[in-house]
Amino acid sequence: MFKKVFLTVFTIMVTVLALGSINTQASSSKLNNYIASHNIKHNKVSSKVWGGFPHYKYRHGKNKPEGVVVHETGNPNSTIFNEIAYMKKNYRNAFVHTFVDDDHIINIASTKYLCWGVGYPGNARFVQFEQVEMHSKKSFASEVENAAYYTAYILKKYHLKPNDACYDGKGTVWSHKAVAHYLGGSDHTDPAGYYKNRGKKYFHQSYTMKQFYKLVLTNYGNL
């Protein structure tokens, strides 16, 4: 009898420890840890607002966005300056407020007004920025730090509290994938694929919006 009880208790303890280990691994981010351990700092936001973009108010008025949408360009061969030049020429189809890479955070359209990055109804709600695809471990880490900082910067600027919207469609931090899923307007899934790919390639672990959101919180707390 004692032996059976001991084995049962032992089995339960092993199971609990295993589940705890799995949960810790799932919530821990090698990329976020790399950014912290290598003291990677964000760049400053540079304002290069172009006057050619249209000025339409958010649904609650000028200067009243409700959150931030995280994008990535999906173009493996472009630079931040090429992307900006292309967007200025083709803004009637789509444009975002800001572009980010490993060394720049360039604001090109006034965040006082909406942009055209996710379709209806998201355009009238969110500040939106694009990440240019990076091709090395350090550059990807630096870009993600810049992206997290810029997200936190916009939240703080417009007095918005951080709230991860990617899992329930309610909040202030969105991926394009989450907007498409919960609000419609497009069928895009960025930056999920890009984060997953680069995370596995450089850190042997998929990077997720949940992990990105934790980095946003760190930056927000430092502002």
Secondary structure, DSSP 8 states (H G I E B T S, - for coil): -HHHHHHHHHHHHHHHHHHHHHHHHHH--HHHHHHHHTT-----EEE---TTS----BTTBTT---EEEEEE---TT--HHHHHHHHHHSTTT-B-SEEE-SS-EEE-S-TTS--BSS-TTGGGTEEEEEE----SHHHHHHHHHHHHHHHHHHHHHTT----B-TTTS-SSEEEHHHHHHHT-S----TTHHHHHHHHHHHHSS---HHHHHHHHHHHHHT-
